[in-house]
């Protein structure tokens, strides 16, 4: 019952915010809707017992990629110099409020994974008993340790390839955005 | 309705995917088109995580980590292209970006 309520609430919010992203008139509004969308998807990951991916979603998507988008929107759509233009509708405390909400979400993920790893350890978690972390303690999430174990054994070559991809993308972005080499 | 099955997650993923595709096809601002692509990647990730939970197999979550890495690379390169293009043409309207040369 509780799972159903959480799922339907998240589903409605995620889809509504997705529609808001593609229908907002201003690109800045789109980016802000996108942040909330990513955070809600992170909550959905927590309900699906994927705490590590949820944290990565908050850090990389909502923290990194969206800031990159905001920078580009500001660079591209700047109509007036920011010194000469102050928005009268500006509400300074909303930023603080949103930052507090993100903090609360990160804390909730931590608390949830601490609580749920007790139950996960009892049932053996997602992996078999052949990994050294099958009896991991209740302080950290089982999910993170198991994912790290799989990532550095079975998927080591793809992992290294992903790092090469990120290096190439970084060099490419610098070359593209730089005026003169 | 009250029982949440992997089908529900797949339907949510499909709906979000569809919203992203509509955004790519309908909007003219290149930046919003890139955001729609991020929505599409998120829809795929929801599917992978839900099936990973259902099958009790961590391969899905590993794949999501790779998808996020690819999305970060795509955003960096794509936004670099937008910056370079805006410097030359002073526009981000996809209708004005139709010539494959400077």
Interface residues (C-beta under 8 A of the other chain):
Chain A: X1 X3 X4 X7 X11 X14 X15 X18 X19 X21 X22 X27 X30 X31 X34 X37 X38 X41 X44 X45 X48 X49 X50 X52 X53 X56 X57 X60 X61 X64 X65 X68 X69 X71 X72 X73 X75 X76 X77 X126 X127 X143 X146 X147 X150 X151 X154 X155 X158 X162 X165 X166 X168 X169 X170 X172 X173 X174 X175 X176 X177 X179
Chain B: X1 X2 X3 X4 X8 X9 X12 X15 X16 X19 X20 X22 X23 X26 X27 X29 X31 X32 X34 X35 X36 X38 X39 X42 X45 X46 X49 X50 X52 X53 X56 X57 X58 X59 X61 X62 X64 X65 X66 X68 X69 X70 X71 X72 X73 X74 X75 X76 X77 X79 X80 X81 X82 X83 X84 X86 X87 X92
